[in-house]
Amino acid sequence: MTEEKKHHQDKEALRWPILITTMFASFMNPFMLSAVNIGLPDIQEYFGCNATMLSWITNSFLLANAIVLLPMSKASDIWGRVRFFRAGLYIFTVTSLLSGLSVNIPMLLTARVIQGAGSALMSVTAIAIITEVYPPDKRGVALGMNIGAVYTGLSLGPFLGGILTEFGGWSVIFLSTVPLGIAAILLSHFNLKKTSQKLQQHPFDYKGSIIYGIAILAFIYGGGNVKTTLGAFSLVAGILIMIYFFFNQNQKAYPILNVKLLRSNKRFTFSNIAALIHYSSTFGVSFLMSLYLQFSKGLSPGEAGLVLVIQPIIMAITAPLTGRLSDKIDAGLLASGGMALTLVSLILMVFITPGTSIALTMVALAVLGFGFGLFTSPNTNAIMGSVERKNYGIASGINATMRVFGQTLSMMMATIFISIYLGKAALSVTNIDLFTKSMNLYFIVFATFCIPGIWFSLNRGKKAGS
């Protein structure tokens, strides 16, 4: 047996153990996000915070995620993806424990920030590790299964989060992920020992990483406080610093953001823009609908979770199937159809009022689930299949950054709209009409966003060789 053939067989034998490990880790992060959304009213009651502060329970996690993702995607190519993946698991697990033991809002927010950083280390390396060991003709299936694990976490989050909140309070949501984290850590030590990543011998761009972090921090803080002078100044400063960051990266031999890749690879760039638009249009839905169902419709956390679970269940079912299809059908058609369904669902949600039947809400969530499941796997496959092997880490990082930046933008806009209508008041049944108006404005804005998103998805270009 030749050395090359033996290497191929060893690599093939590693695929399933590696996929199972990354799927296990990929389950935890979305489970946490969706479960915490159900527990937000209980957190508000426990700590006595207002609706705007409540949004920062999610925003703080996403902010740290957005800051860390891009630099660490490049760092993982230099120092090892498995090492960073495993570090993310440790950080995520420890901060889950600290979040559950928090005695005040500052402690909880601090734990969530660090947890967001740990989550970034896991998510940015998981896709790159899968892409490394799966050949192009089988990659769509593997990515689809990994994304299916993400959606399974999203599916179980509202349901289990509601049950945990009802019977143990919000803190049990965080504590319940600690055993999952320990199991994922053990799997990573057993299954990720023999990966054959070739490390890049490049210097790490510390200056660019700091500039990028300052730009994201200024932009997100400013967007969440845009009605104040400091907030407006911070928002403008964040945009200007980000523009400088792009120019700075274009001059670097070894940047954390490969601007030349974005300029020269239309399929890669348009697929990432489509991802940014899709995630920004959809992420805030579960946050808003969780509050709407509990305050407007009077549902318990468990009942609200049963309604919200419809969307991610459909996503979990469809993502592996569309991942398999994307190995045979061009991603542009599949993903564009998914974006179109997302547009339809958001239009339906524009007309939700306090008197809207729960059945109509469930229909809108189901359509959104189909749209999301049809979009994500083919789009991810298009992104990872459009770059060379040496760029898998940075491609995964840019893709993850688009996702998290979109999620952060989504929550930022939801926070702005809530603050416009509710100010600093706590959300209650007495001001639910104002909250619903803020929610409708969110749906109008992001339904409009989906229209150029469909255009980018359709015009990304064909896969090389097809």
C-alpha positions in Angstrom: 0.0 0.0 0.0 1.4 3.4 -1.0 2.0 6.2 1.5 -0.6 8.4 -0.3 -3.3 5.7 -0.3 -2.7 4.9 3.4 -3.0 8.6 4.2 -6.3 8.8 2.3 -7.7 5.8 4.2 -6.6 7.2 7.6 -8.2 10.5 6.7 -11.4 8.8 5.6 -11.6 6.8 8.9 -11.4 10.1 10.8 -14.4 11.7 9.0 -17.2 10.4 11.1 -15.6 10.8 14.5 -14.6 14.4 13.6 -18.1 15.2 12.2 -19.8 13.8 15.4 -17.5 15.9 17.6 -18.1 19.1 15.7 -21.9 18.4 15.6 -21.9 17.9 19.3 -20.2 21.3 19.8 -22.3 23.0 17.2 -25.4 21.9 19.1 -24.5 23.8 22.3 -24.2 27.3 21.1 -27.6 27.7 19.3 -29.3 25.7 22.1 -28.0 28.3 24.6 -29.1 31.2 22.4 -32.6 30.0 21.8 -33.2 28.7 25.3 -32.0 32.0 26.9 -34.5 33.9 24.7 -37.3 32.0 26.4 -35.9 32.7 29.9 -35.6 36.5 29.3 -38.9 37.5 31.0 -37.8 35.5 34.1 -34.4 37.2 34.0 -36.2 40.6 33.8 -38.3 39.7 36.8 -35.3 38.3 38.8 -33.0 41.3 38.3 -35.6 44.1 37.8 -34.1 45.3 34.5 -35.8 47.1 31.6 -36.5 45.8 28.1 -33.4 47.5 26.6 -31.0 46.1 29.2 -32.7 42.7 28.6 -31.6 42.7 25.0 -28.0 43.0 26.1 -28.2 39.5 27.6 -28.1 38.4 24.0 -26.2 41.4 22.5 -23.2 41.0 24.9 -22.7 37.4 23.7 -23.0 38.4 20.1 -20.7 41.4 20.4 -17.8 39.3 21.8 -18.5 36.7 19.2 -18.2 39.3 16.4 -15.0 40.8 17.7 -13.2 37.4 18.2 -14.3 35.5 15.1 -12.3 37.1 12.3 -9.0 37.4 14.1 -9.2 33.9 15.6 -10.0 32.4 12.2 -6.6 33.6 11.0 -4.9 32.6 14.2 -6.3 29.1 14.0 -4.7 28.7 10.6 -1.3 29.7 12.1 -1.5 27.9 15.5 -3.9 25.0 14.9 -7.7 24.7 14.5 -8.1 21.8 16.9 -6.3 23.7 19.6 -8.6 26.7 19.2 -11.7 24.5 18.9 -10.9 22.7 22.2 -10.1 26.0 24.0 -13.5 27.3 22.9 -15.2 24.3 24.5 -13.4 24.9 27.8 -14.3 28.6 27.8 -17.9 28.0 26.9 -18.4 25.3 29.5 -16.8 27.3 32.4 -18.8 30.5 31.5 -22.0 28.5 31.3 -21.4 27.6 35.0 -20.6 31.3 35.9 -23.6 32.6 34.0 -25.9 30.2 36.0 -24.4 31.3 39.3 -24.6 35.1 38.5 -25.9 37.2 41.4 -26.4 40.5 39.4 -26.6 41.8 35.9 -23.0 43.0 35.6 -21.8 39.4 36.5 -24.1 37.8 34.1 -23.1 40.2 31.2 -19.4 39.6 31.9 -19.9 35.9 31.8 -21.9 36.2 28.6 -19.1 38.3 27.0 -16.5 35.6 27.7 -18.9 32.9 26.7 -19.3 34.7 23.3 -15.6 34.6 22.8 -15.5 30.9 23.6 -18.3 30.2 21.2 -16.4 32.1 18.5 -13.4 29.8 18.9 -15.7 26.7 18.4 -17.8 27.9 15.5 -14.9 29.4 13.4 -12.9 26.2 13.6 -15.7 23.6 13.3 -16.5 24.3 9.6 -12.8 24.5 8.7 -12.1 21.2 10.3 -15.0 19.5 8.5 -14.0 21.1 5.2 -10.4 19.9 5.7 -11.3 16.2 6.0 -14.3 15.9 3.5 -13.7 16.0 -0.3 -15.9 18.4 -2.4 -18.3 15.7 -3.5 -19.2 14.7 0.1 -18.7 18.1 1.8 -22.3 19.3 1.3 -23.7 16.3 3.1 -21.2 16.8 6.0 -21.9 20.6 6.3 -25.6 19.9 6.1 -25.4 17.5 9.0 -23.4 19.9 11.0 -25.9 22.7 10.3 -28.6 20.2 11.1 -27.0 19.9 14.6 -27.1 23.7 14.9 -30.8 23.7 14.1 -31.5 20.8 16.4 -30.0 22.9 19.2 -32.3 25.8 18.1 -35.2 23.3 18.1 -34.7 22.0 21.6 -33.7 25.3 23.0 -37.2 26.9 23.2 -38.9 23.7 24.3 -36.4 22.6 27.0 -35.6 26.3 27.9 -39.3 26.8 28.6 -39.5 23.7 30.8 -36.3 24.5 32.7 -37.4 28.1 33.3 -40.8 27.0 34.6 -39.4 24.4 37.0 -36.0 25.7 37.9 -35.7 29.4 36.8 -33.5 31.0 34.2 -30.2 29.9 35.8 -30.9 26.3 35.1 -30.7 27.0 31.4 -27.1 27.9 31.7 -26.2 25.2 34.2 -27.8 22.5 32.0 -25.2 23.1 29.3 -22.3 22.3 31.6 -22.6 18.5 31.3 -22.9 18.9 27.5 -19.7 21.0 27.5 -17.8 18.3 29.5 -19.0 15.6 27.1 -17.9 17.7 24.1 -14.5 18.3 25.6 -14.0 14.5 26.1 -15.1 13.8 22.5 -12.6 16.4 21.3 -9.7 14.7 23.1 -10.6 11.3 21.8 -11.6 12.2 18.2 -9.5 15.2 17.2 -6.0 13.8 17.9 -4.9 12.9 14.4 -6.1 15.7 12.2 -3.5 16.6 9.6 -3.9 20.4 9.2 -0.8 22.0 7.7 -0.1 25.2 9.7 0.7 28.4 8.0 4.0 30.0 8.9 2.8 33.6 8.9 2.9 36.4 11.4 -0.3 37.3 13.1 -1.7 40.8 12.5 -2.2 42.0 16.1 -2.6 45.7 15.1 -5.3 44.8 12.6 -7.1 42.7 15.2 -7.2 45.6 17.7 -8.5 48.0 15.0 -11.2 45.6 14.0 -12.3 45.0 17.6 -12.5 48.8 18.3 -14.5 49.3 15.1 -17.1 46.5 16.0 -17.4 47.7 19.6 -17.9 51.4 18.6 -20.4 50.4 15.9 -22.5 48.1 18.1 -22.5 50.3 21.1 -23.4 53.3 19.0 -26.2 51.5 17.2 -27.7 50.4 20.5 -27.5 54.0 21.9 -28.1 56.0 18.7 -30.6 58.4 20.3 -27.8 59.8 22.5 -25.0 62.1 21.4 -22.3 59.7 22.6 -24.1 56.8 20.8 -24.4 58.7 17.5 -20.8 59.7 17.7 -19.7 56.1 18.5 -21.8 54.8 15.5 -20.1 57.2 13.1 -16.7 56.5 14.6 -17.2 52.7 14.2 -18.1 53.1 10.5 -15.0 55.3 9.9 -12.7 53.0 11.8 -14.1 50.0 9.8 -13.4 51.7 6.5 -9.8 52.4 7.7 -9.6 48.8 8.7 -10.4 47.6 5.2 -7.8 50.0 3.7 -5.2 48.8 6.3 -5.9 45.1 5.5 -5.5 45.7 1.8 -1.9 46.8 2.4 -0.9 43.9 4.6 0.9 40.8 3.3 -0.8 38.6 5.9 -4.0 40.2 6.9 -6.7 38.8 9.2 -9.2 39.8 6.5 -8.2 38.8 3.0 -9.6 41.8 1.1 -8.0 40.6 -2.1 -10.0 37.3 -1.8 -13.2 39.4 -1.5 -12.3 41.5 -4.5 -11.2 38.7 -6.8 -13.7 35.9 -5.9 -17.3 37.0 -6.8 -18.9 33.7 -5.7 -17.3 33.9 -2.3 -18.1 37.6 -1.8 -21.7 37.5 -3.0 -22.4 34.3 -1.0 -21.1 36.0 2.2 -23.2 39.2 1.5 -26.2 37.0 1.1 -25.4 35.3 4.4 -25.0 38.7 6.1 -28.4 39.9 4.9 -30.2 36.6 5.7 -28.9 36.4 9.3 -29.6 40.1 9.9 -33.1 39.6 8.6 -34.0 36.6 10.8 -32.1 36.4 14.0 -34.1 38.9 16.0 -37.3 37.0 15.2 -37.0 34.5 18.1 -36.1 37.2 20.6 -39.1 39.3 19.6 -41.6 36.5 19.3 -40.6 35.0 22.7 -41.5 38.3 24.4 -44.6 38.7 22.2 -46.0 35.3 23.0 -45.4 35.6 26.7 -46.5 39.2 27.3 -49.2 39.6 24.6 -50.6 36.1 24.4 -50.1 35.2 28.0 -48.3 32.0 27.3 -46.0 30.3 29.9 -42.3 29.9 29.0 -43.0 26.2 28.2 -46.0 27.0 25.9 -44.1 29.8 24.1 -41.3 27.3 23.6 -43.6 24.9 21.9 -44.7 27.6 19.5 -41.2 28.8 18.7 -39.9 25.2 18.2 -41.7 24.9 14.9 -39.2 27.1 13.0 -36.0 25.3 14.1 -37.5 21.8 13.8 -38.2 22.5 10.1 -34.7 23.9 9.7 -33.2 20.8 11.3 -35.1 18.5 8.9 -34.4 20.5 5.7 -30.7 21.5 6.3 -29.2 18.1 5.8 -31.4 17.4 2.7 -30.5 20.7 1.1 -26.8 20.2 1.9 -27.0 16.9 -0.1 -28.8 18.7 -2.9 -26.1 21.4 -3.0 -23.5 18.8 -4.0 -25.5 18.3 -7.3 -27.5 21.6 -7.8 -25.9 25.0 -7.9 -26.3 26.8 -4.5 -27.6 30.0 -6.2 -30.9 28.5 -7.0 -31.4 26.7 -3.7 -30.3 29.6 -1.5 -32.3 32.2 -3.5 -35.4 30.1 -3.0 -34.7 30.0 0.7 -34.3 33.8 0.8 -37.5 34.3 -1.0 -39.4 32.1 1.5 -37.8 34.1 4.3 -39.1 37.3 2.6 -42.6 35.8 2.6 -42.5 34.9 6.3 -41.4 38.4 7.3 -44.2 39.9 5.3 -46.6 37.7 7.1 -45.2 38.8 10.5 -45.6 42.5 9.6 -49.3 42.0 10.1 -49.1 40.4 13.6 -50.9 42.4 16.3 -51.9 41.5 19.9 -55.1 40.1 18.5 -53.5 37.8 15.9 -54.2 34.1 16.3 -51.3 31.9 17.4 -52.1 29.7 14.4 -51.1 32.5 12.0 -47.9 33.1 14.0 -47.1 29.4 13.7 -47.6 29.4 9.9 -45.2 32.4 9.6 -42.6 30.6 11.7 -42.9 27.4 9.6 -42.4 29.3 6.4 -39.3 31.0 8.0 -38.0 27.5 9.0 -38.3 26.3 5.4 -36.6 29.4 4.1 -33.7 29.1 6.5 -33.2 25.4 5.9 -33.2 25.9 2.2 -30.7 28.8 2.3 -28.0 28.0 4.8 -26.5 24.6 3.8 -26.1 25.4 0.1 -24.8 28.9 0.9 -22.2 27.5 3.3 -21.2 24.9 0.8 -20.8 27.6 -1.9 -18.6 29.7 0.3 -16.3 26.8 1.4 -16.2 25.3 -2.1 -15.1 28.6 -3.7 -11.7 28.9 -2.0 -8.4 26.9 -2.0 -7.6 24.6 0.9 -5.0 27.0 2.3 -7.9 29.5 2.8 -10.4 27.2 4.6 -9.8 28.8 8.0 -10.2 32.4 6.8 -13.1 31.5 4.6 -14.8 29.8 7.6 -14.0 32.9 9.7 -15.4 35.3 7.2 -18.5 33.2 6.8 -19.0 33.0 10.6 -18.3 36.7 10.9 -21.1 37.4 8.4 -23.4 35.2 10.4 -22.6 36.8 13.8 -22.4 40.3 12.5 -25.8 39.8 10.9 -27.2 38.4 14.1 -25.7 41.4 16.0 -27.1 43.9 13.5 -30.5 42.2 13.8 -30.5 42.5 17.6 -29.1 46.0 17.4 -32.0 47.1 15.2 -34.5 45.3 17.5 -33.0 47.1 20.5 -33.3 50.5 18.7 -36.9 50.0 17.7 -37.8 48.8 21.2 -36.1 51.9 22.8 -37.9 54.2 20.3 -41.3 52.9 21.4 -40.7 51.9 25.0 -37.8 54.0 26.1 -36.4 52.7 29.4 -39.7 51.1 30.6 -39.9 47.5 31.5 -42.0 45.4 29.1 -45.4 44.5 30.5 -49.0 43.8 29.4 -49.7 47.5 29.7 -47.3 48.6 26.9 -47.5 45.5 24.7 -49.2 47.6 21.9 -46.1 49.7 21.7 -43.8 46.7 21.8 -45.8 45.1 18.9 -45.4 48.3 16.8 -41.6 48.1 17.4 -41.7 44.4 16.3 -43.7 45.3 13.1 -41.2 48.0 12.2 -38.4 45.4 12.5 -40.2 43.0 10.2 -40.8 45.8 7.6 -37.2 46.9 7.6 -35.7 43.4 7.2 -38.3 42.2 4.7 -37.0 45.0 2.6 -33.4 43.8 3.2 -34.2 40.4 1.7 -34.9 41.8 -1.7 -31.2 42.8 -2.5 -30.3 39.6 -0.6 -32.1 37.5 -3.3 -30.3 39.5 -6.0 -26.8 38.8 -4.5 -27.7 35.1 -4.1 -28.9 34.7 -7.7 -25.9 36.6 -9.1 -23.0 35.0 -7.2 -21.8 33.1 -10.3 -21.5 29.4 -11.1 -19.3 26.9 -9.2 -15.9 26.5 -10.9 -16.0 23.7 -13.4 -19.8 23.6 -13.6 
